[in-house]
């Protein structure tokens, strides 16, 4: 899969995360870990 993005200094990006088990709360339970990983 290829991703297209504009290469703009200071630009904002976002992504969407979907789980196989849609009713799982793992992303909510570990949101602080996810945020820390993204910052790194």
C-alpha angles and dihedrals in degrees: 000000000000126000125210122207139158114248098225122154110241092012123148125239132188138185137198124227122204125181127213088231098055094189093055116117095204094115091053094045093050101033092123090055091049092050092048091050092051092049090054 
